[in-house]
Structure formats: C-alpha cells, structure tokens
C-alpha cells in the first residue's frame, strides 16, 4: 500500500500535448496512406488521448473504425503486478484488419505485449502501436511502440486520462505524483 499522494510537478502542458498528438497523427497518416484501419483504445487510461488522436487523424483525412479493449495489471498501486487480465473484450472482429493499438503509457510493456498477442491470435493482418508516454527504463517485455508522444523517466504520471485510483484523469496536462508519509499511509 502506498502513502498519501500529492501532485508534484507539471510534466507536459495541454499545449505541448496537443502539438505532439497532431505530430503523431501526421506520422500515422503518412504510414497508413489513406487506407482503412481499426483503432483500438486500451482502456481506461487512453480514453482522452484516443479522443484527441482520432480527431487529429480526421484532420489528416483518416476515419478509422474505433473499438475498445480493457486489460489490467494494476490495482490500487503504482507498479504493475505483472499479471495482465482481460477486463473488457473487443466488440468488433479484427480478422484481416490493419490495427492501430493505442495506449496511454508503455511501462513494463506487459500490457501492450499481451494486447498485441491477443490481436495476432485473433487474426489481425497488421498491428501498429501508439502510446502517449514511454518509460523505457522500466521495460520488462521486449516491445517498442511504433508511435510515441513523449519519453519519460521512472516517475508516476497522472492527468490527461491517466489516473491514480481513478482520480486526476480530468487534468488537462500531465503531472507527476509523489507519495509522502510512511508506507501504508497514515
Ligand atoms: P505496463 O507495465 O503493462 O503498464 O506497460 C501499462 C499500464 O500501466 C499503467 N501505468 C500508469 N498509469 N501513471 C498511470 O496513471 C503511470 O505513471 C503509469 N505507468 C503505468 C497504465 O494503465 C498503462 O496502460
């Protein structure tokens, strides 16, 4: 159990995020070259990023079908427990589809790796991955994202859809969270 959390410092402002999302949409548009594809958002943390990304993609002439998948490796803690569980299935078939898999943050990599394996087993024709944040120093699974917003160090981040215990998702920018007090929380 962690101690009491407090917002620590701002990492990226809403404007900086908007700029990166626009740039990523441009990269994706170049690579997908006008073709149709399925955008799959990994819930819950990527919902704000996905909402902005699909609208940026539309400005580049891409209108993917959107679906949602929920996997979970976190409880009320800030480190992955290492076991990834399926919480919400896809509602659409992926067989033969080009897929853009969208997540909020690539940490140990276990979640994205598991999602890619699931989609491959279900017959996706091609899988590209897109993450807003990447913490390369924490990687356990050998995976890198095809599109990355920002690389960050080993800090716990909230805002712009990312949470701690389902709070802080409303923040327009990204900030680090720091824990004070004795482990176990007073
Ligand atoms: P793995 O370790 O599987 O983790 O790559 C990916 C998932 O872990 C969550 N995660 C975070 N959530 N702030 C958050 O709000 C963080 O700093 C953080 N690091 C990892 C997130 O749900 C991600 O999809």
py3Dmol code that shows the C-alpha trace and the ligand (Angstrom):
import py3Dmol

protein = """\
ATOM      1  CA  UNK A   1       0.000   0.000   0.000  1.00  0.00           C
ATOM      2  CA  UNK A   2       1.303   3.470  -0.879  1.00  0.00           C
ATOM      3  CA  UNK A   3       1.282   6.564   1.334  1.00  0.00           C
ATOM      4  CA  UNK A   4      -0.674   9.772   0.652  1.00  0.00           C
ATOM      5  CA  UNK A   5      -0.317  11.046  -2.938  1.00  0.00           C
ATOM      6  CA  UNK A   6       0.216  14.695  -3.929  1.00  0.00           C
ATOM      7  CA  UNK A   7       0.617  16.327  -7.307  1.00  0.00           C
ATOM      8  CA  UNK A   8       4.317  17.053  -7.607  1.00  0.00           C
ATOM      9  CA  UNK A   9       5.359  18.866 -10.801  1.00  0.00           C
ATOM     10  CA  UNK A  10       3.946  19.580 -14.231  1.00  0.00           C
ATOM     11  CA  UNK A  11       5.485  17.411 -16.941  1.00  0.00           C
ATOM     12  CA  UNK A  12       3.713  18.455 -20.145  1.00  0.00           C
ATOM     13  CA  UNK A  13       1.141  21.204 -20.641  1.00  0.00           C
ATOM     14  CA  UNK A  14      -2.091  20.829 -22.595  1.00  0.00           C
ATOM     15  CA  UNK A  15      -0.498  22.838 -25.425  1.00  0.00           C
ATOM     16  CA  UNK A  16       2.587  20.612 -25.565  1.00  0.00           C
ATOM     17  CA  UNK A  17       0.377  17.518 -25.642  1.00  0.00           C
ATOM     18  CA  UNK A  18      -1.812  18.985 -28.395  1.00  0.00           C
ATOM     19  CA  UNK A  19       1.287  19.634 -30.507  1.00  0.00           C
ATOM     20  CA  UNK A  20       2.601  16.088 -30.069  1.00  0.00           C
ATOM     21  CA  UNK A  21      -0.800  14.497 -30.787  1.00  0.00           C
ATOM     22  CA  UNK A  22      -1.011  16.492 -34.012  1.00  0.00           C
ATOM     23  CA  UNK A  23       2.524  15.383 -34.997  1.00  0.00           C
ATOM     24  CA  UNK A  24       1.776  11.705 -34.240  1.00  0.00           C
ATOM     25  CA  UNK A  25      -1.417  11.905 -36.307  1.00  0.00           C
ATOM     26  CA  UNK A  26       0.708  13.204 -39.192  1.00  0.00           C
ATOM     27  CA  UNK A  27       3.121  10.243 -38.868  1.00  0.00           C
ATOM     28  CA  UNK A  28       0.236   7.758 -38.761  1.00  0.00           C
ATOM     29  CA  UNK A  29      -1.435   9.394 -41.758  1.00  0.00           C
ATOM     30  CA  UNK A  30       1.785   9.071 -43.764  1.00  0.00           C
ATOM     31  CA  UNK A  31       2.210   5.390 -42.836  1.00  0.00           C
ATOM     32  CA  UNK A  32      -1.421   4.330 -43.306  1.00  0.00           C
ATOM     33  CA  UNK A  33      -1.581   6.259 -46.561  1.00  0.00           C
ATOM     34  CA  UNK A  34      -5.336   6.845 -46.639  1.00  0.00           C
ATOM     35  CA  UNK A  35      -6.152   3.141 -46.090  1.00  0.00           C
ATOM     36  CA  UNK A  36      -8.859   1.959 -43.716  1.00  0.00           C
ATOM     37  CA  UNK A  37      -7.947   0.552 -40.321  1.00  0.00           C
ATOM     38  CA  UNK A  38      -9.285  -0.253 -36.877  1.00  0.00           C
ATOM     39  CA  UNK A  39      -8.199   1.990 -33.991  1.00  0.00           C
ATOM     40  CA  UNK A  40      -8.291   0.073 -30.710  1.00  0.00           C
ATOM     41  CA  UNK A  41      -8.025   2.063 -27.489  1.00  0.00           C
ATOM     42  CA  UNK A  42      -6.765   0.269 -24.402  1.00  0.00           C
ATOM     43  CA  UNK A  43      -8.996   1.414 -21.538  1.00  0.00           C
ATOM     44  CA  UNK A  44      -9.147   3.131 -19.299  1.00  0.00           C
ATOM     45  CA  UNK A  45      -6.126   5.449 -19.351  1.00  0.00           C
ATOM     46  CA  UNK A  46      -6.033   6.116 -23.099  1.00  0.00           C
ATOM     47  CA  UNK A  47      -9.567   7.477 -23.469  1.00  0.00           C
ATOM     48  CA  UNK A  48      -8.614  11.178 -23.532  1.00  0.00           C
ATOM     49  CA  UNK A  49      -5.570  10.597 -25.770  1.00  0.00           C
ATOM     50  CA  UNK A  50      -7.665   8.461 -28.139  1.00  0.00           C
ATOM     51  CA  UNK A  51     -10.415  11.096 -28.322  1.00  0.00           C
ATOM     52  CA  UNK A  52      -7.879  13.737 -29.349  1.00  0.00           C
ATOM     53  CA  UNK A  53      -5.901  11.401 -31.630  1.00  0.00           C
ATOM     54  CA  UNK A  54      -8.890  10.239 -33.720  1.00  0.00           C
ATOM     55  CA  UNK A  55      -9.972  13.857 -34.226  1.00  0.00           C
ATOM     56  CA  UNK A  56      -6.410  14.776 -35.251  1.00  0.00           C
ATOM     57  CA  UNK A  57      -6.438  11.781 -37.635  1.00  0.00           C
ATOM     58  CA  UNK A  58      -9.696  13.061 -39.133  1.00  0.00           C
ATOM     59  CA  UNK A  59      -7.931  16.357 -39.901  1.00  0.00           C
ATOM     60  CA  UNK A  60      -5.468  14.238 -41.888  1.00  0.00           C
ATOM     61  CA  UNK A  61      -8.313  12.524 -43.778  1.00  0.00           C
ATOM     62  CA  UNK A  62      -8.317   9.264 -41.775  1.00  0.00           C
ATOM     63  CA  UNK A  63     -11.552   7.995 -40.231  1.00  0.00           C
ATOM     64  CA  UNK A  64     -10.800   4.623 -38.603  1.00  0.00           C
ATOM     65  CA  UNK A  65     -13.420   2.410 -37.015  1.00  0.00           C
ATOM     66  CA  UNK A  66     -12.872   2.664 -33.238  1.00  0.00           C
ATOM     67  CA  UNK A  67     -13.145  -0.110 -30.672  1.00  0.00           C
ATOM     68  CA  UNK A  68     -12.108  -0.551 -27.045  1.00  0.00           C
ATOM     69  CA  UNK A  69     -10.252  -3.227 -25.124  1.00  0.00           C
ATOM     70  CA  UNK A  70      -9.590  -3.239 -21.396  1.00  0.00           C
ATOM     71  CA  UNK A  71      -6.670  -5.094 -19.860  1.00  0.00           C
ATOM     72  CA  UNK A  72      -5.465  -4.561 -16.362  1.00  0.00           C
ATOM     73  CA  UNK A  73      -2.239  -5.177 -14.499  1.00  0.00           C
ATOM     74  CA  UNK A  74      -2.689  -2.526 -11.817  1.00  0.00           C
ATOM     75  CA  UNK A  75      -4.790  -2.494  -8.682  1.00  0.00           C
ATOM     76  CA  UNK A  76      -4.617   0.467  -6.340  1.00  0.00           C
ATOM     77  CA  UNK A  77      -0.842   0.506  -6.571  1.00  0.00           C
ATOM     78  CA  UNK A  78       1.601   2.357  -8.796  1.00  0.00           C
ATOM     79  CA  UNK A  79       3.617  -0.600 -10.025  1.00  0.00           C
ATOM     80  CA  UNK A  80       2.496  -3.364 -12.328  1.00  0.00           C
ATOM     81  CA  UNK A  81       1.641  -6.653 -10.613  1.00  0.00           C
ATOM     82  CA  UNK A  82       2.937  -8.470 -13.690  1.00  0.00           C
ATOM     83  CA  UNK A  83      -0.248 -10.382 -14.480  1.00  0.00           C
ATOM     84  CA  UNK A  84      -2.370  -8.926 -17.246  1.00  0.00           C
ATOM     85  CA  UNK A  85      -6.101  -9.671 -17.077  1.00  0.00           C
ATOM     86  CA  UNK A  86      -8.790  -9.110 -19.691  1.00  0.00           C
ATOM     87  CA  UNK A  87     -11.475  -6.758 -18.354  1.00  0.00           C
ATOM     88  CA  UNK A  88     -13.427  -5.864 -21.492  1.00  0.00           C
ATOM     89  CA  UNK A  89     -13.489  -7.669 -24.850  1.00  0.00           C
ATOM     90  CA  UNK A  90     -13.458  -6.066 -28.284  1.00  0.00           C
ATOM     91  CA  UNK A  91     -16.894  -5.678 -29.824  1.00  0.00           C
ATOM     92  CA  UNK A  92     -15.698  -5.974 -33.446  1.00  0.00           C
ATOM     93  CA  UNK A  93     -13.814  -8.745 -35.306  1.00  0.00           C
ATOM     94  CA  UNK A  94     -10.155  -7.984 -36.046  1.00  0.00           C
ATOM     95  CA  UNK A  95      -9.548 -10.818 -38.515  1.00  0.00           C
ATOM     96  CA  UNK A  96      -7.778  -9.464 -41.575  1.00  0.00           C
ATOM     97  CA  UNK A  97      -7.798  -5.898 -40.232  1.00  0.00           C
ATOM     98  CA  UNK A  98      -4.988  -3.379 -40.010  1.00  0.00           C
ATOM     99  CA  UNK A  99      -4.958  -2.287 -36.390  1.00  0.00           C
ATOM    100  CA  UNK A 100      -3.665   0.797 -34.617  1.00  0.00           C
ATOM    101  CA  UNK A 101      -3.439  -0.121 -30.937  1.00  0.00           C
ATOM    102  CA  UNK A 102      -3.482   2.954 -28.683  1.00  0.00           C
ATOM    103  CA  UNK A 103      -2.358   3.058 -25.054  1.00  0.00           C
ATOM    104  CA  UNK A 104      -1.648   5.824 -22.576  1.00  0.00           C
ATOM    105  CA  UNK A 105       1.731   4.635 -21.343  1.00  0.00           C
ATOM    106  CA  UNK A 106       4.262   1.933 -22.099  1.00  0.00           C
ATOM    107  CA  UNK A 107       5.791   0.932 -18.792  1.00  0.00           C
ATOM    108  CA  UNK A 108       6.936  -2.680 -18.296  1.00  0.00           C
ATOM    109  CA  UNK A 109       5.429  -3.408 -21.712  1.00  0.00           C
ATOM    110  CA  UNK A 110       3.457  -6.409 -20.472  1.00  0.00           C
ATOM    111  CA  UNK A 111       0.063  -4.852 -21.232  1.00  0.00           C
ATOM    112  CA  UNK A 112       0.909  -3.832 -24.794  1.00  0.00           C
ATOM    113  CA  UNK A 113       2.668  -7.135 -25.458  1.00  0.00           C
ATOM    114  CA  UNK A 114      -0.346  -9.104 -24.192  1.00  0.00           C
ATOM    115  CA  UNK A 115      -2.749  -6.974 -26.276  1.00  0.00           C
ATOM    116  CA  UNK A 116      -0.610  -7.468 -29.414  1.00  0.00           C
ATOM    117  CA  UNK A 117      -0.504 -11.231 -28.813  1.00  0.00           C
ATOM    118  CA  UNK A 118      -4.303 -11.339 -28.390  1.00  0.00           C
ATOM    119  CA  UNK A 119      -4.878  -9.374 -31.597  1.00  0.00           C
ATOM    120  CA  UNK A 120      -2.401 -11.533 -33.511  1.00  0.00           C
ATOM    121  CA  UNK A 121      -4.173 -14.695 -32.254  1.00  0.00           C
ATOM    122  CA  UNK A 122      -7.476 -13.212 -33.445  1.00  0.00           C
ATOM    123  CA  UNK A 123      -6.022 -12.803 -36.942  1.00  0.00           C
ATOM    124  CA  UNK A 124      -5.200  -9.089 -37.240  1.00  0.00           C
ATOM    125  CA  UNK A 125      -3.419  -8.539 -40.568  1.00  0.00           C
ATOM    126  CA  UNK A 126      -1.111  -5.833 -39.210  1.00  0.00           C
ATOM    127  CA  UNK A 127      -0.682  -4.272 -35.757  1.00  0.00           C
ATOM    128  CA  UNK A 128       0.881  -0.865 -35.154  1.00  0.00           C
ATOM    129  CA  UNK A 129       1.189   0.534 -31.659  1.00  0.00           C
ATOM    130  CA  UNK A 130       0.843   4.102 -30.462  1.00  0.00           C
ATOM    131  CA  UNK A 131       1.491   5.356 -26.920  1.00  0.00           C
ATOM    132  CA  UNK A 132       1.352   8.829 -25.454  1.00  0.00           C
ATOM    133  CA  UNK A 133       4.133   8.131 -22.937  1.00  0.00           C
ATOM    134  CA  UNK A 134       7.046   5.713 -22.804  1.00  0.00           C
ATOM    135  CA  UNK A 135       9.075   4.803 -19.708  1.00  0.00           C
ATOM    136  CA  UNK A 136      11.914   2.833 -21.390  1.00  0.00           C
ATOM    137  CA  UNK A 137      13.858   2.351 -18.140  1.00  0.00           C
ATOM    138  CA  UNK A 138      11.063   0.165 -16.727  1.00  0.00           C
ATOM    139  CA  UNK A 139      10.749  -2.230 -19.668  1.00  0.00           C
ATOM    140  CA  UNK A 140      10.404  -5.957 -18.949  1.00  0.00           C
ATOM    141  CA  UNK A 141       8.800  -7.179 -22.199  1.00  0.00           C
ATOM    142  CA  UNK A 142      10.839  -6.634 -25.398  1.00  0.00           C
ATOM    143  CA  UNK A 143       8.465  -4.209 -27.085  1.00  0.00           C
ATOM    144  CA  UNK A 144       8.717  -0.690 -28.514  1.00  0.00           C
ATOM    145  CA  UNK A 145       5.847   1.444 -29.800  1.00  0.00           C
ATOM    146  CA  UNK A 146       5.646   2.488 -33.449  1.00  0.00           C
ATOM    147  CA  UNK A 147       4.457   5.976 -32.421  1.00  0.00           C
ATOM    148  CA  UNK A 148       5.396   7.672 -29.136  1.00  0.00           C
ATOM    149  CA  UNK A 149       4.356  11.039 -27.727  1.00  0.00           C
ATOM    150  CA  UNK A 150       6.973  11.593 -25.011  1.00  0.00           C
ATOM    151  CA  UNK A 151       9.730   9.522 -23.391  1.00  0.00           C
ATOM    152  CA  UNK A 152       9.873   9.978 -19.619  1.00  0.00           C
ATOM    153  CA  UNK A 153      11.875   8.677 -16.663  1.00  0.00           C
ATOM    154  CA  UNK A 154      10.695   6.393 -13.884  1.00  0.00           C
ATOM    155  CA  UNK A 155       8.001   8.671 -12.425  1.00  0.00           C
ATOM    156  CA  UNK A 156       4.316   8.077 -11.773  1.00  0.00           C
ATOM    157  CA  UNK A 157       2.240  10.274 -14.042  1.00  0.00           C
ATOM    158  CA  UNK A 158      -1.382  11.432 -13.861  1.00  0.00           C
ATOM    159  CA  UNK A 159      -3.663  13.681 -15.897  1.00  0.00           C
ATOM    160  CA  UNK A 160      -4.963  13.688 -19.474  1.00  0.00           C
ATOM    161  CA  UNK A 161      -6.809  10.433 -18.778  1.00  0.00           C
ATOM    162  CA  UNK A 162      -4.142   8.825 -16.581  1.00  0.00           C
ATOM    163  CA  UNK A 163      -5.168   8.157 -13.023  1.00  0.00           C
ATOM    164  CA  UNK A 164      -4.200   7.155  -9.552  1.00  0.00           C
ATOM    165  CA  UNK A 165      -7.091   5.190  -8.001  1.00  0.00           C
ATOM    166  CA  UNK A 166      -9.326   6.581 -10.768  1.00  0.00           C
ATOM    167  CA  UNK A 167      -8.630  10.206  -9.799  1.00  0.00           C
ATOM    168  CA  UNK A 168      -6.749  13.001 -11.628  1.00  0.00           C
ATOM    169  CA  UNK A 169      -7.962  11.902 -15.085  1.00  0.00           C
ATOM    170  CA  UNK A 170      -9.548  15.344 -15.651  1.00  0.00           C
ATOM    171  CA  UNK A 171      -6.257  17.303 -15.558  1.00  0.00           C
ATOM    172  CA  UNK A 172      -5.629  18.952 -18.953  1.00  0.00           C
ATOM    173  CA  UNK A 173      -1.858  18.365 -18.748  1.00  0.00           C
ATOM    174  CA  UNK A 174       0.394  15.613 -17.377  1.00  0.00           C
ATOM    175  CA  UNK A 175       1.899  15.866 -13.898  1.00  0.00           C
ATOM    176  CA  UNK A 176       3.958  13.638 -11.641  1.00  0.00           C
ATOM    177  CA  UNK A 177       2.516  12.235  -8.452  1.00  0.00           C
ATOM    178  CA  UNK A 178       4.605  11.946  -5.310  1.00  0.00           C
ATOM    179  CA  UNK A 179       3.871   9.879  -2.221  1.00  0.00           C
ATOM    180  CA  UNK A 180       4.503  11.290   1.249  1.00  0.00           C
ATOM    181  CA  UNK A 181       4.423   9.661   4.613  1.00  0.00           C
ATOM    182  CA  UNK A 182       5.210   6.172   5.811  1.00  0.00           C
ATOM    183  CA  UNK A 183       4.449   3.196   3.533  1.00  0.00           C
ATOM    184  CA  UNK A 184       0.947   2.083   4.293  1.00  0.00           C
ATOM    185  CA  UNK A 185      -0.314   5.675   4.509  1.00  0.00           C
ATOM    186  CA  UNK A 186      -1.401   7.438   7.669  1.00  0.00           C
TER     187      UNK A 186
END
"""
ligand_1 = """\
24
LIG
P 2.729 -1.972 -18.406
O 3.632 -2.091 -17.199
O 1.970 -3.229 -18.664
O 1.720 -0.886 -17.928
O 3.466 -1.442 -19.613
C 0.900 -0.257 -18.772
C -0.251 0.278 -17.979
O 0.120 0.632 -16.638
C -0.464 1.840 -16.260
N 0.609 2.788 -15.884
C 0.399 4.015 -15.401
N -0.738 4.669 -15.136
N 0.513 6.540 -14.440
C -0.675 5.937 -14.671
O -1.715 6.560 -14.444
C 1.713 5.946 -14.678
O 2.769 6.544 -14.467
C 1.639 4.603 -15.169
N 2.595 3.723 -15.525
C 1.928 2.615 -15.952
C -1.248 2.307 -17.462
O -2.594 1.967 -17.284
C -0.706 1.530 -18.627
O -1.671 1.278 -19.612
"""
view = py3Dmol.view(width=600, height=400)
view.addModel(protein, "pdb")
view.setStyle({"model": 0}, {"cartoon": {"style": "trace"}})
view.addModel(ligand_1, "xyz")
view.setStyle({"model": 1}, {"stick": {}})
view.zoomTo()
view.show()
